[in-house]
Amino acid sequence: MSHYYTERFSFDELDLPHELASRGVHDPDLLPHYLYRDDGLRAWRATESYCQDMLRLFYTDDDDVFTDNELQVNYFEKGAWPGSRDPLNFGALNANSSKTTKDTYFKFGIHAPRESS
């Protein structure tokens, strides 16, 4: 298992819309009443909106993100997994919003659609 995370894991695997599309379960017309998708996307959108709003409270533009030393340290610590290190987009506010959404959803939001009944 650790070999997978050190050799092949990509941070993009934590992107719920991408994960649903890769499994072919993203279209409600083709698969109606799929609660994992329906509830999960609601939780994903709420998490995404929250992360964007919080980042915009502290960062007004890409330069603010790029010059934040603590954020850089945190970002590159997570870069131990292939696919998660993307120095060309590090300074982009939108890219950090996306990474923050994936990280937050994976830690908290992923349990919402699984725990609801």
C-alpha positions in Angstrom: 0.0 0.0 0.0 2.8 2.5 0.9 4.4 1.7 -2.5 1.2 2.9 -4.2 1.2 6.2 -2.4 4.9 6.8 -3.0 5.1 5.6 -6.6 1.7 6.1 -8.3 -0.7 8.2 -6.2 -1.9 11.5 -7.7 -3.5 14.2 -5.7 -6.1 14.4 -8.5 -7.5 11.1 -7.2 -9.1 13.1 -4.4 -11.2 15.1 -6.8 -14.7 13.7 -6.4 -16.2 15.0 -9.7 -13.1 13.5 -11.5 -13.4 10.3 -9.6 -17.1 9.9 -10.4 -16.5 10.6 -14.1 -13.6 8.1 -14.3 -16.0 5.4 -13.0 -18.8 6.5 -15.4 -21.2 7.3 -12.6 -21.3 11.0 -13.0 -24.4 11.4 -15.1 -27.7 11.5 -13.3 -29.5 10.7 -16.5 -27.6 7.4 -16.9 -27.7 6.5 -13.3 -30.5 8.2 -11.4 -30.8 8.1 -7.6 -27.1 7.3 -7.0 -26.9 8.8 -3.5 -23.1 8.6 -3.2 -22.8 10.9 -6.2 -25.8 13.1 -5.4 -24.9 13.7 -1.7 -21.2 13.7 -2.3 -21.4 16.4 -4.9 -23.5 18.6 -2.6 -20.8 18.1 0.1 -18.1 18.7 -2.5 -19.6 22.0 -3.7 -20.1 23.2 -0.1 -16.5 22.4 0.7 -15.3 24.0 -2.5 -17.2 27.2 -1.8 -15.9 27.3 1.8 -12.3 26.8 0.8 -12.5 29.5 -1.9 -14.1 32.0 0.5 -11.5 31.3 3.2 -8.5 31.6 0.9 -9.9 34.9 -0.5 -10.0 36.2 3.1 -6.3 35.9 3.4 -5.0 36.1 -0.2 -6.1 38.8 -2.6 -4.0 37.6 -5.6 -1.5 35.0 -6.8 1.5 37.0 -5.4 0.1 36.8 -1.9 -0.1 33.0 -2.2 3.4 32.7 -3.7 5.0 34.8 -1.0 3.4 33.0 2.0 6.3 31.0 3.4 4.2 28.8 5.7 1.9 27.8 2.9 5.0 26.9 0.8 6.3 24.6 3.5 2.9 22.9 3.9 2.5 22.6 0.1 5.9 21.0 -0.5 5.5 18.7 2.5 2.5 17.2 0.7 4.7 17.1 -2.5 6.1 13.8 -1.3 3.4 12.1 -3.4 3.9 12.1 -7.1 1.3 14.2 -8.8 0.8 16.5 -5.9 3.8 18.7 -6.5 3.1 21.3 -9.1 5.5 24.2 -8.6 4.3 26.0 -11.8 0.9 26.4 -10.3 1.9 26.9 -6.7 1.4 30.6 -6.8 -2.1 30.4 -8.4 -4.9 31.2 -6.0 -7.3 29.0 -8.0 -4.9 26.1 -8.0 -4.5 26.3 -4.3 -8.3 26.6 -3.9 -8.6 23.3 -5.8 -5.9 21.6 -3.8 -7.4 22.8 -0.5 -10.8 21.6 -1.6 -9.5 18.1 -2.3 -7.5 18.0 0.9 -10.5 19.2 3.0 -13.1 17.0 1.3 -10.8 13.9 1.7 -10.4 14.6 5.4 -13.9 15.5 6.3 -16.5 15.7 3.5 -16.0 12.2 2.2 -17.7 10.8 5.3 -20.9 12.8 4.7 -22.3 10.8 1.8 -21.2 7.5 3.4 -22.6 8.2 6.9 -26.0 9.6 5.8 -28.9 7.3 5.4 
